[in-house]
Protein backbone atom coordinates (compact mmCIF):
# COMPACT_ATOMS: atom_id res chain seq x y z
CA UNK A 1 0.00 0.00 0.00
CA UNK A 2 2.86 2.31 0.89
CA UNK A 3 4.48 1.77 -2.54
CA UNK A 4 1.19 2.49 -4.32
CA UNK A 5 0.78 5.80 -2.51
CA UNK A 6 4.38 6.70 -3.27
CA UNK A 7 4.03 5.83 -6.97
CA UNK A 8 0.79 7.77 -7.22
CA UNK A 9 2.43 10.74 -5.58
CA UNK A 10 5.36 10.72 -7.97
CA UNK A 11 2.99 10.40 -10.95
CA UNK A 12 0.92 13.38 -9.82
CA UNK A 13 4.03 15.45 -9.23
CA UNK A 14 5.44 14.56 -12.65
CA UNK A 15 2.23 15.42 -14.50
CA UNK A 16 1.83 18.68 -12.64
CA UNK A 17 5.45 19.63 -13.21
CA UNK A 18 5.14 18.99 -16.96
CA UNK A 19 2.08 21.20 -17.07
CA UNK A 20 3.88 23.96 -15.23
CA UNK A 21 6.85 24.12 -17.58
CA UNK A 22 4.87 23.67 -20.79
CA UNK A 23 3.92 26.97 -22.44
CA UNK A 24 0.28 27.40 -23.26
CA UNK A 25 -0.67 26.64 -26.87
CA UNK A 26 -3.39 28.97 -28.12
CA UNK A 27 -5.42 28.52 -31.27
CA UNK A 28 -5.95 31.82 -33.10
CA UNK A 29 -5.77 32.88 -36.70
CA UNK A 30 -2.40 33.58 -38.26
CA UNK A 31 -3.62 37.13 -38.76
CA UNK A 32 -4.35 37.58 -35.03
CA UNK A 33 -0.93 36.26 -34.09
CA UNK A 34 0.67 38.68 -36.56
CA UNK A 35 -1.23 41.68 -35.17
CA UNK A 36 -0.32 40.63 -31.62
CA UNK A 37 3.34 40.44 -32.62
CA UNK A 38 3.19 43.97 -34.05
CA UNK A 39 1.75 45.33 -30.81
CA UNK A 40 4.37 43.51 -28.77
CA UNK A 41 6.93 45.70 -30.55
CA UNK A 42 5.15 48.96 -29.76
CA UNK A 43 7.16 51.52 -27.77
CA UNK A 44 6.11 54.12 -25.22
CA UNK A 45 6.26 56.92 -27.80
CA UNK A 46 3.70 55.00 -29.94
CA UNK A 47 6.27 54.06 -32.58
CA UNK A 48 7.15 50.47 -33.43
CA UNK A 49 10.32 48.44 -33.75
CA UNK A 50 13.74 49.99 -34.15
CA UNK A 51 13.40 52.41 -37.05
CA UNK A 52 11.00 54.77 -38.87
CA UNK A 53 10.66 52.04 -41.51
CA UNK A 54 9.43 49.59 -38.86
CA UNK A 55 6.83 52.10 -37.70
CA UNK A 56 5.59 52.70 -41.25
CA UNK A 57 5.40 48.96 -41.90
CA UNK A 58 3.60 48.27 -38.62
CA UNK A 59 1.00 50.99 -39.21
CA UNK A 60 0.32 49.69 -42.73
CA UNK A 61 -0.39 46.19 -41.41
CA UNK A 62 -2.55 47.43 -38.52
CA UNK A 63 -4.44 49.78 -40.82
CA UNK A 64 -5.16 46.97 -43.27
CA UNK A 65 -6.69 44.83 -40.52
CA UNK A 66 -8.52 47.76 -38.86
CA UNK A 67 -6.56 46.91 -35.73
CA UNK A 68 -5.10 50.40 -35.69
CA UNK A 69 -7.25 52.13 -33.11
CA UNK A 70 -8.09 49.35 -30.71
CA UNK A 71 -7.20 45.70 -30.29
CA UNK A 72 -8.49 43.58 -27.41
CA UNK A 73 -6.39 40.61 -26.34
CA UNK A 74 -6.66 38.77 -23.01
CA UNK A 75 -8.75 41.69 -21.71
CA UNK A 76 -5.89 44.08 -22.52
CA UNK A 77 -6.79 47.04 -24.70
CA UNK A 78 -4.09 47.78 -27.25
CA UNK A 79 -4.18 50.88 -29.37
CA UNK A 80 -2.14 53.39 -31.30
CA UNK A 81 -2.19 56.89 -29.81
CA UNK A 82 -2.48 58.69 -33.14
CA UNK A 83 -2.05 62.20 -31.73
CA UNK A 84 1.05 61.20 -29.79
CA UNK A 85 2.52 59.32 -32.72
CA UNK A 86 2.00 62.24 -35.11
CA UNK A 87 3.72 64.57 -32.66
CA UNK A 88 6.62 62.13 -32.31
CA UNK A 89 7.05 61.76 -36.08
CA UNK A 90 7.03 65.51 -36.69
CA UNK A 91 9.52 65.99 -33.87
CA UNK A 92 11.86 63.48 -35.53
CA UNK A 93 11.77 65.48 -38.79
CA UNK A 94 12.13 68.80 -36.97
CA UNK A 95 15.18 67.54 -35.07
CA UNK A 96 16.88 66.51 -38.32
CA UNK A 97 16.62 70.02 -39.74
CA UNK A 98 17.63 71.66 -36.46
CA UNK A 99 20.77 69.53 -36.15
CA UNK A 100 21.52 69.43 -39.87
CA UNK A 101 21.71 65.62 -39.73
CA UNK A 102 19.16 64.92 -42.45
CA UNK A 103 18.55 61.35 -43.52
CA UNK A 104 16.37 61.32 -46.63
CA UNK A 105 15.50 57.65 -46.19
CA UNK A 106 14.20 58.18 -42.67
CA UNK A 107 12.26 61.25 -43.78
CA UNK A 108 10.52 59.14 -46.41
CA UNK A 109 9.25 56.62 -43.85
CA UNK A 110 8.33 59.31 -41.32
CA UNK A 111 6.25 61.06 -43.99
CA UNK A 112 4.72 57.79 -45.17
CA UNK A 113 3.54 57.03 -41.64
CA UNK A 114 2.12 60.52 -41.17
CA UNK A 115 0.28 60.19 -44.48
CA UNK A 116 -1.28 56.90 -43.40
CA UNK A 117 -2.41 58.37 -40.08
CA UNK A 118 -3.99 61.42 -41.71
CA UNK A 119 -3.65 63.44 -44.88
CA UNK A 120 -0.37 65.35 -44.89
CA UNK A 121 -2.31 68.53 -45.64
CA UNK A 122 -3.49 68.49 -42.04
CA UNK A 123 -0.90 66.32 -40.26
CA UNK A 124 2.34 67.94 -41.52
CA UNK A 125 3.45 71.30 -40.18
CA UNK A 126 3.66 73.77 -43.09
CA UNK A 127 7.12 74.96 -42.02
CA UNK A 128 8.43 71.41 -42.05
CA UNK A 129 6.82 70.77 -45.41
CA UNK A 130 8.58 73.78 -46.93
CA UNK A 131 11.90 72.70 -45.42
CA UNK A 132 11.52 69.22 -46.88
CA UNK A 133 10.58 70.52 -50.31
CA UNK A 134 13.49 72.96 -50.43
CA UNK A 135 15.92 70.23 -49.37
CA UNK A 136 14.85 67.56 -51.86
CA UNK A 137 14.63 70.12 -54.64
CA UNK A 138 18.33 70.77 -54.10
CA UNK A 139 19.15 67.07 -54.61
CA UNK A 140 18.07 67.09 -58.27
CA UNK A 141 21.00 66.42 -60.60
CA UNK A 142 21.36 68.13 -63.99
CA UNK A 143 22.07 64.80 -65.68
CA UNK A 144 19.07 63.14 -64.04
CA UNK A 145 18.48 61.30 -60.82
CA UNK A 146 18.67 62.55 -57.25
CA UNK A 147 21.57 62.62 -54.81
CA UNK A 148 21.25 61.46 -51.18
CA UNK A 149 22.08 64.95 -49.81
CA UNK A 150 21.71 68.52 -51.02
CA UNK A 151 25.50 68.98 -51.15
CA UNK A 152 26.26 65.86 -53.20
CA UNK A 153 26.71 65.87 -56.97
CA UNK A 154 26.30 62.12 -57.43
CA UNK A 155 22.91 60.54 -58.01
CA UNK A 156 22.21 56.96 -57.02
CA UNK A 157 19.27 54.63 -57.54
CA UNK A 158 18.25 54.43 -53.88
CA UNK A 159 18.11 58.18 -53.30
CA UNK A 160 16.34 58.65 -56.64
CA UNK A 161 13.69 56.13 -55.62
CA UNK A 162 13.08 57.63 -52.17
CA UNK A 163 13.22 61.30 -53.15
CA UNK A 164 10.90 60.79 -56.12
CA UNK A 165 8.42 59.15 -53.74
CA UNK A 166 8.78 62.00 -51.24
CA UNK A 167 7.75 64.42 -54.01
CA UNK A 168 4.71 62.19 -54.56
CA UNK A 169 3.82 62.03 -50.85
CA UNK A 170 3.93 65.80 -50.39
CA UNK A 171 2.00 66.19 -53.65
CA UNK A 172 4.63 68.14 -55.53
CA UNK A 173 5.42 67.58 -59.23
CA UNK A 174 8.83 66.37 -60.40
CA UNK A 175 10.04 68.50 -63.28
CA UNK A 176 11.77 67.01 -66.33
CA UNK A 177 10.73 63.43 -65.59
CA UNK A 178 12.17 62.36 -68.96
CA UNK A 179 15.68 63.25 -67.78
CA UNK A 180 15.27 61.10 -64.67
CA UNK A 181 13.90 58.21 -66.72
CA UNK A 182 16.89 58.47 -69.05
CA UNK A 183 19.24 58.40 -66.06
CA UNK A 184 17.58 55.25 -64.68
CA UNK A 185 17.93 53.60 -68.11
CA UNK A 186 21.64 54.42 -68.07
CA UNK A 187 22.03 52.17 -65.01
CA UNK A 188 20.87 49.08 -66.94
CA UNK A 189 23.29 46.17 -67.23
CA UNK A 190 23.56 43.30 -69.71
CA UNK A 191 22.12 40.82 -67.18
CA UNK A 192 18.80 42.67 -67.29
CA UNK A 193 19.25 44.19 -63.84
CA UNK A 194 20.07 47.74 -62.79
CA UNK A 195 22.96 49.03 -60.69
CA UNK A 196 23.11 51.81 -58.14
CA UNK A 197 24.57 54.04 -60.86
CA UNK A 198 26.01 53.69 -64.37
CA UNK A 199 29.21 51.98 -63.16
CA UNK A 200 27.86 49.50 -60.61
CA UNK A 201 26.75 45.89 -61.04
CA UNK A 202 23.12 44.90 -60.75
CA UNK A 203 21.58 44.14 -57.39
CA UNK A 204 18.11 42.93 -56.54
CA UNK A 205 17.31 46.06 -54.56
CA UNK A 206 18.44 48.59 -57.17
CA UNK A 207 16.70 46.62 -59.92
CA UNK A 208 13.49 46.72 -57.90
CA UNK A 209 13.91 50.48 -57.42
CA UNK A 210 14.38 50.95 -61.17
CA UNK A 211 11.31 48.92 -62.11
CA UNK A 212 9.21 50.69 -59.51
CA UNK A 213 10.39 54.08 -60.77
CA UNK A 214 9.45 53.18 -64.33
CA UNK A 215 5.98 52.20 -63.19
CA UNK A 216 5.67 55.73 -61.74
CA UNK A 217 7.60 57.75 -64.35
CA UNK A 218 5.91 56.29 -67.38
CA UNK A 219 5.44 52.70 -68.41
CA UNK A 220 7.06 49.36 -67.64
CA UNK A 221 7.32 48.94 -71.40
CA UNK A 222 9.97 51.68 -71.36
CA UNK A 223 12.46 49.42 -69.57
CA UNK A 224 15.68 48.90 -71.53
CA UNK A 225 14.90 45.20 -71.94
CA UNK A 226 11.68 44.14 -70.26
CA UNK A 227 12.20 40.40 -70.87
CA UNK A 228 15.78 40.47 -69.60
CA UNK A 229 14.73 42.29 -66.40
CA UNK A 230 11.91 39.80 -65.85
CA UNK A 231 14.37 36.94 -66.25
CA UNK A 232 16.76 38.66 -63.84
CA UNK A 233 14.12 38.49 -61.10
CA UNK A 234 13.13 34.94 -62.02
CA UNK A 235 16.77 33.77 -61.88
CA UNK A 236 16.63 34.21 -58.07
CA UNK A 237 13.76 31.71 -57.73
CA UNK A 238 14.15 28.33 -56.03
CA UNK A 239 12.09 26.10 -58.32
CA UNK A 240 13.32 22.70 -57.19
CA UNK A 241 10.28 21.08 -55.56
CA UNK A 242 12.57 18.53 -53.91
CA UNK A 243 14.16 21.36 -51.94
CA UNK A 244 11.29 21.43 -49.47
CA UNK A 245 12.79 24.07 -47.16
CA UNK A 246 13.43 26.68 -49.85
CA UNK A 247 11.02 25.82 -52.67
CA UNK A 248 9.04 28.93 -53.63
CA UNK A 249 11.44 31.53 -52.21
CA UNK A 250 13.80 33.93 -53.99
CA UNK A 251 17.51 34.30 -53.22
CA UNK A 252 19.01 37.72 -52.29
CA UNK A 253 21.74 37.15 -54.90
CA UNK A 254 22.81 34.39 -57.24
CA UNK A 255 25.59 33.25 -54.87
CA UNK A 256 23.32 32.87 -51.84
CA UNK A 257 21.97 29.51 -50.69
CA UNK A 258 19.06 30.63 -48.55
CA UNK A 259 16.08 32.69 -49.81
CA UNK A 260 14.94 35.57 -47.62
CA UNK A 261 11.55 37.15 -47.09
CA UNK A 262 12.95 40.55 -48.09
CA UNK A 263 14.46 39.31 -51.36
CA UNK A 264 11.32 37.32 -52.11
CA UNK A 265 9.21 40.44 -51.64
CA UNK A 266 11.40 42.46 -54.03
CA UNK A 267 11.28 39.75 -56.69
CA UNK A 268 7.55 39.10 -56.35
CA UNK A 269 6.73 42.81 -56.62
CA UNK A 270 9.17 43.30 -59.50
CA UNK A 271 7.70 40.37 -61.43
CA UNK A 272 4.17 41.59 -60.74
CA UNK A 273 4.95 44.99 -62.22
CA UNK A 274 6.34 43.40 -65.39
CA UNK A 275 4.18 40.28 -65.87
CA UNK A 276 2.22 38.89 -62.92
CA UNK A 277 1.41 35.66 -64.81
CA UNK A 278 5.03 34.64 -64.20
CA UNK A 279 4.48 34.41 -60.43
CA UNK A 280 4.40 31.01 -58.72
CA UNK A 281 1.58 31.84 -56.34
CA UNK A 282 0.99 28.53 -54.55
CA UNK A 283 4.63 27.58 -53.99
CA UNK A 284 5.65 31.04 -52.81
CA UNK A 285 2.61 31.46 -50.55
CA UNK A 286 3.29 28.12 -48.87
CA UNK A 287 6.97 29.03 -48.45
CA UNK A 288 5.98 32.28 -46.72
CA UNK A 289 3.57 30.55 -44.32
CA UNK A 290 6.36 28.21 -43.23
CA UNK A 291 8.20 31.27 -41.93
CA UNK A 292 5.62 32.26 -39.32
CA UNK A 293 7.14 31.69 -35.89
CA UNK A 294 5.37 29.39 -33.46
CA UNK A 295 6.93 31.31 -30.58
CA UNK A 296 5.91 34.93 -31.21
CA UNK A 297 3.54 34.96 -34.20
CA UNK A 298 5.79 37.08 -36.39
CA UNK A 299 7.59 36.00 -39.54
CA UNK A 300 11.30 35.30 -39.60
CA UNK A 301 14.30 34.35 -41.70
CA UNK A 302 16.89 31.80 -40.66
CA UNK A 303 19.82 33.48 -38.90
CA UNK A 304 22.88 31.34 -39.59
CA UNK A 305 25.04 33.22 -37.06
CA UNK A 306 22.94 32.11 -34.10
CA UNK A 307 21.37 29.09 -35.77
CA UNK A 308 17.75 30.06 -35.17
CA UNK A 309 14.88 32.13 -36.51
CA UNK A 310 14.25 35.65 -35.24
CA UNK A 311 11.04 37.48 -36.07
CA UNK A 312 11.07 41.21 -36.79
CA UNK A 313 8.65 43.81 -38.06
CA UNK A 314 10.61 44.09 -41.32
CA UNK A 315 10.50 40.36 -42.09
CA UNK A 316 6.85 40.18 -41.02
CA UNK A 317 6.03 43.09 -43.32
CA UNK A 318 7.78 41.39 -46.23
CA UNK A 319 5.71 38.25 -45.59
CA UNK A 320 2.50 40.29 -45.40
CA UNK A 321 3.26 42.14 -48.65
CA UNK A 322 4.18 38.95 -50.52
CA UNK A 323 0.87 37.34 -49.59
CA UNK A 324 -0.98 40.55 -50.46
CA UNK A 325 0.64 40.73 -53.91
CA UNK A 326 -0.12 37.07 -54.55
CA UNK A 327 -3.75 37.48 -53.46
CA UNK A 328 -3.16 34.98 -50.65
CA UNK A 329 -3.87 37.02 -47.52
CA UNK A 330 -6.92 34.86 -46.88
CA UNK A 331 -4.46 32.14 -45.84
CA UNK A 332 -3.82 34.17 -42.69
CA UNK A 333 -7.39 33.43 -41.61
CA UNK A 334 -6.31 29.87 -40.81
CA UNK A 335 -6.40 28.87 -37.15
CA UNK A 336 -3.03 27.73 -35.86
CA UNK A 337 -1.55 26.97 -32.47
CA UNK A 338 1.15 29.29 -31.20
CA UNK A 339 3.19 28.65 -28.10
CA UNK A 340 2.69 31.35 -25.52
CA UNK A 341 3.72 31.42 -21.87
CA UNK A 342 0.80 32.60 -19.75
CA UNK A 343 2.24 33.62 -16.39
CA UNK A 344 -1.14 33.63 -14.63
CA UNK A 345 -1.72 29.99 -15.53
CA UNK A 346 1.88 29.20 -14.55
CA UNK A 347 1.33 30.69 -11.09
CA UNK A 348 -1.86 28.68 -10.69
CA UNK A 349 -0.14 25.44 -11.69
CA UNK A 350 2.77 26.09 -9.32
CA UNK A 351 0.29 26.74 -6.52
CA UNK A 352 -1.41 23.42 -7.27
CA UNK A 353 1.98 21.71 -7.11
CA UNK A 354 2.58 23.21 -3.68
CA UNK A 355 -0.81 22.05 -2.43
CA UNK A 356 -0.26 18.51 -3.75
CA UNK A 357 3.16 18.30 -2.14
CA UNK A 358 1.73 19.50 1.17
CA UNK A 359 -1.15 16.99 1.06
CA UNK A 360 1.17 14.09 0.21
CA UNK A 361 3.53 15.11 3.01
CA UNK A 362 0.70 15.17 5.55
CA UNK A 363 -0.61 11.78 4.40
CA UNK A 364 2.82 10.15 4.63
CA UNK A 365 3.44 11.72 8.02
CA UNK A 366 0.08 10.48 9.35
CA UNK A 367 0.84 6.96 8.10
CA UNK A 368 4.15 6.99 9.97
CA UNK A 369 2.29 8.01 13.14
C-alpha positions, 0 to 999 in steps of 0.5 A: 500500500505504501508503494502504491501511494508513493508511486501515485504521488510521484505520478501526480508530481510529474504530470503537474510539473510537466504542465507547469513548464509547458507553455500554453498553446493557443489557437488563433488565426495567423492574422491575429498572431501577426497583429499581436506580434506587431503590438508587442513591438510597440514603444512608449512613444507610440512608434514600433520596432527599431526604425522609422521604416518599422513604424511605417510597416507596422502601421500599414499592417494594422491599418489593413486589418482595422486593428489600428485604433483598438485591439483587445487581447486577453482583456488588454486594450491595445491601441495606437495613440495617433495624436502622440505618434504624429507629434513624435514623427514631426519631432523626428523630422524637426530635429533633423533640420535643427541639427543638420543631420538629415537622412532622406531615407528616414524622412521618407518613412516618417512622412509615409507614416504621417500620411497613413495616419492622416492626410499630410495637408493636415498632419504635416506642419507647413514649415516642415513641409517647406523645409523638406521641399526645399531640401529635396529640390536641391538634390536634383542632378542636372544629368538626371536622378537625385543625390542622397544629400543637397550637397552631393553631386552624385545621383544613385538609384536608392536616393532617386527612388526615395526622393521621387516618392517624397515628391509624390507624398507631399504632392509636388510635381517632379520637373523634367521626368524624362531626364530622370527616366533616361538616367535610370535607363543608363544604369541598366546592365547586360544581365537585365538588372540595374545598378546603383549608378552607371558603373555599378553591377546589378543588385536585386534592390536597385533593380526593384527600385528601377522597375518601380520608378518606371511604373511611376515615371511612365510605363514598364514597357519603357524598360531597356529590356523588359524580358531580360529584367523579368528573367533577372528576377526569375533567376533568383527563384528556387524552383526545385520542388525537392528542396522542401525548405526553400522551394518557392522563395527567392535568393538575395543574390545568385551566390546565396543559398538561402532565400529571404523574405525581403528578397522574395518580396522584391522579386515578387513585386518586380515580377508583378509589375512586369508580368504577374502571370510569371508568379508562382503563387501557390509555392511562394505562398506556402513558403511564406507561411512556413516562416511564421514563428510558433513562438511569437507569431511574427515571420522570420528568416533563418539566422545562420550566425545564431542558428535560429529564426528571429522574427522582426517587423521588417520580415513580417512586413515582407511576408505580409506584402508577398501574400498581399501581392499574390492574393493569398492574404486569406491564408492568414485566416487559418487557425493555428496553435502558437506557443505562448507562456501565460504567467497567470496559468503558470502561477496557478499550476505552481500553486497546485503543485505546492498544495499537492506536495503538502497533502502528500507530506501530511498523508505520509506523516500520518501513516508513519504516526 
